[in-house]
């Protein structure tokens, strides 16, 4: 039998992401930065016939070569992996890597970073760079960073938003930090219950792409009151002429904006949710919570517990100076010192008793 060679179009080949890509990138970048520091140290020590201008030129050339090596390493990474690399580097090395992150990704990377890592990077950016970064964010993402950005930057971005987007930004910023409202997403699709599945399909095809984690579209009345949802799967297994009202789900797990985010995240675990509607007191649909946010909440809670066991605070940079760490951990350190002291004292008394 003759074997037939099959040619696969590389443009159609799916890109498979490696779960260990972030760790490998961190190790490679750490090794490169160490090598670069040695090279830079040698250049700074070298006296080029006493010519300072020539020495400065050599340093610039070395910096350009180093940037050329690092650039593809950084720009080929996923947003989450860039954040992982930055959090794994000390502050002075983060400041070398951050300018290599593409402008269009900086906002997304910022959202992935822990607060103590974000703050110095924001301080290092110019107003123009901050404005470009903020303008690329959706209102709900902008709200997550608003407290850390200069007021004039947030205000300039707000003025460029539509009326609907301004209201979304205002709403997101009005909720407590650890609430569902502060985490909810405004990018969702709504339909009416008096249309057919064919109409819904035609409507969905008008989108270039569906919002992330769209496993269902929400069914609302003319006042945006939530009536139920239509799972995407129902569009595929039912006849196009079927009415939405006949196949929609009415037994939804819905959330309130003032619900605790960790409680909502646990509900996602319990009921295997991908998305859940967020409604106000009158039952009006105002947003949704997605599984990606639920995972983030659970991860942050877990990280916070681990840090607390080590006497660290969530807002503390693991690469902070010894004095900063000691100042933040003084109570925990004092408690452990006292415990050790009284333990040693008890052992000493026991030993004396047995000796007597």
N, C-alpha and C positions, 0 to 999 in steps of 0.2 A: 504494500500500500504506500502510495506517495504522500508524504507529509506536506501540508500546505502551510506556508508561513503566513502568519497573521500580523499585519502592521497596525499598531495602536497609535492613534493620534495623541501625541504628548499633551496637546492642549486639553484633551478630554480625560487625561489620567488624573485621578484624585491626588491631592497633596496630603500625604500622611504625616502628621505631626508626632514627634517623638516625645514621650512623657519626660524623658531625662534630658531634653535639649537645654533647658534652663541651667541645670547643674553643670553640664559639660561646657556650656558657654561661659559660665562663671569661672570655672577652673581655667579655661583657655585665656580669658581676659585677665584674670589675676596673674597668670604666668607672664603674659605680654607686658602688663603694667610693671611688674617687678623688673623685667628685662629693660624696659624703657627707663625706669628710674635709675638703674645702673648706668645706662648709656648717657642719660642727661647729667648724672653726677660727674662722669668722666669729662664730658664736654665743658661743664662749668668750671672744672679744675684746670682744664687745659689753657695754657697761656699762648695765644697765637701771636707771637712776636709783639706782644703788647698792644695789638690792634683790637680795641674794644668793638669797633663797628664790624670787623670781620668775625669776631667771636659771636656777636649777636646774630649775624647772618647764618653762621653754622648752626646755632641753636634753633633758628627758625626752620632751617632745612630739616633738622632732626625731628622737630615737632610735626612738620608736614608729612614726613615719612611715617611717623608713628600713627598719625591720624588716618593715613591711607590704609594702614594695616588694620586698624580698629574699626573703621567705618563699615565695611561689609560684615564684620562679626556682629555689630550691633543692629544694623538695619535689616539683617536677615532674620531677626528674632521676632517671635510673637510678642504682643503687648505684655502679656503676663510674664513672659520670660525676661523681657527687658526690666520689668519691675523687680523680678527675682534677683537679677544680676546687681541692680543698683542697691538693693537692700543688703546684699552680701559683700559690699565694698565699704571701706571707711570713707569718711566725708570727702577728703581731698581727692580721692580717686573717683568718687561719684561726679564731682565737678568737672572731671576730664571726660567722662562718658556722656553726661547729660547733653552737651551741645551736639553730639552725634545722633541723637534721637530725632527722627523727622518731625517737622512742625505739626503735621497732620495727626501724629500719634501721641504727642506730648500730653494732651488732655486725658486720653485714655490711660496712659501710663501713670499719670498723677493719681487717678482714681484707684489704681491698683496698689499704690504705695502706702505704707504706714505713715501716720501723721508726722512723727519725728524725722522721717526721711524727706517728706514733702516740703516741710517748712524752709529748710536751708536752700532747697532747689528753687522754690518760689522767690526767695530773697535774692538769689543770684541772677534772676531774669530781669530784663529791661521791661518797661511798661509796654512797649510795642510787642515784645515777644509774649508777654502775658495776655495782651489783648487778642493776638492771633490764636493763642491756645484756647482762650475762653470762648471765642466766637465759633470755634469748631465743635463745641459741646451742646448737647440737647439741654433744655431747661432743667430737667431733673438732675442731670449730671453737673450742670453749673451750680445748682443749689447745694450739691454736696461739697463743692470747693469754695463757695462764696465767702464763708467766714474766714478763709485763709488768704483770699485775694484782696488786693487794695480796693477800697470802696469805689474809687473813680473808674477802675477797670470794669467792675461789675456793673456800674451804672451806665457806662458807655455801651456795653453789650446789651443791657436791658433795653436801652433806647432803640436799638436796632432790631428788636424782636417784634413779632406781630402782637396784636392785642391778646390773642389766645395764648401765645407763648409767654407773654408777660404775666398773665393770670396763673399759668402753670408754675412759673418761677416763684411768684409770690406765695402760692399755696405750698409748694415744696419747702420753702424757707420758713414757713410759719409753724411747722410741726416739730416736736421734740426730736432730738438726735437719734434716739433708739426706738423710734416709733415706725409703724408701717408707712405712715404718710411721708416720712423723710426718705424712705427707700422705694416708694412706688414709682412706676414707670407710666408716662402719659402716652406712649406710643402704642396704640392698640386699635383694633378694628371693631366697629359696631355696625349692626344691621337691624332691620325691622322684622317682626314676626309674620307680617302679612305678605311677604314676597316668596318666590319659589327658589329652590336651590340653583336653578339655572341663572336666575338674576344675581344671586350671590357669587356664583362662579365668574360671571362676566365682570362683576365689580372687583373681585380679587385679581383678575387678570390685568386690571388697569395699574396695579402696583408694579414697580420695578422689582421689588422684593418685599416679602412680608416682614413685619417686625420680628426680632429674635424671639424664640420660644413661643411662637404662635401655634398652640395646639388647639385653640378654639377661638371663635369670634363671639363677641358678646351681643346678645339680643336686648334691645332697649326700646322703650316707648318714645313718643314724640317729646317727652320732657326729660329724656335721658335716664329714666327710671329703669333699673335692671330687671329684666323679665326672666333671663336664663342665658344659656350659651349654646352654640352650635359647634360641636367638635368637628375638626377638619375631616376626620375619617367619615363622618356622616355624608359629606359632600361626594365621597367616592363610591359609597355602597348603596345610595338611594337614587331613585329616578329623578331626573332634572325637574320634572313637573311637580315634585313633592313640595308642599308648603313647609316653610321653616317651622311654623307653629306645631307641625305634626311630628317633627323629629328632634326638636330642641330639648336640651336638658333643663329641668327646672330645679333640681336638687343640688344647687351649687354650694361649695364652701366659699363664703364671702368674708371679707375682712373689713375692719373699720380703720380709718387713718390713725386713730390714737391707740390702736392695739400695740402691744409690745412686739417689736420685731422678732425677738427670740421665740415668743409664743407662736407667731405666724410661721416661722421657720420650722418649728416642731410639727406644726400642722401639715406642712409640705412633706415632711418625712412620713408622717402617719398615713396620709391619704395618697401618697405618690403623685403629688401635684406637679405640673409643669408651669402653670400660671393660675392666678386666682384674682377675681375682681375685688376692687376696693370701693366701697360705697359710703356715702355720708349718712347722716342720721335720717334723712328723708328717703333713703334707698336709691339715690341718684348715683350713677356710675361716675367716679371721678379719676380712676386710674386702675392699675393692676400691679400685682407683685409677681415676679418671675422666679423660677427655680435658681437662677444664677445669683440673685440677691439673697435668697434663702441660704444657699451654700456659703456665701460670704459671711452672713450673720453667724452661722454655726461655727465657721472657721475662726472668726474674730473672737467669739466666746471661748472657744477652745484655747486659742493663743493667749487670751487674757488670763485664763486659769493657770496655764503653764508658767507664764511670767509671774503671776502672783505667788506661786510656789517657790520661785527663786528670789522673791522680794523685789521684783522689777515691776514698774508701772507700764501700762500699755503705751503711754505717750513717751516712753524713754527710748532713745536710740541705743542699740546694743553696742555701737562703736563710740559712744560718748566717752569723755575722759573719766579717769578713775575718780576724780573729785566730784564730778557731776553725778556719777553713779552712786557714790557714797552719800552725797547729799539727798538723793532721791530715795535711798534705801536705808536711811539712818535708823528708822524705827525697827525695821526687820533685822538689821544688823545688831542693834542694841538688844532686841529680844533674844536673838540667838546667843549673843555674848553672855547675857544673864543666865540663860538656860545652861550653857556650858560651865559657867562659874559655879552655879549652885550644884550642878551634877558632880563637878570635881570636888567641891566641898563635902558633899555627901559621901563620896567614895573615900575621901581622906578620913572622915569621922568613922566610917565603917572599918577602915584599916586599923585605926588606933584602938577601936573597941576590941577587935579580934587580937591585936597585939597585947592589949592589957589582959 
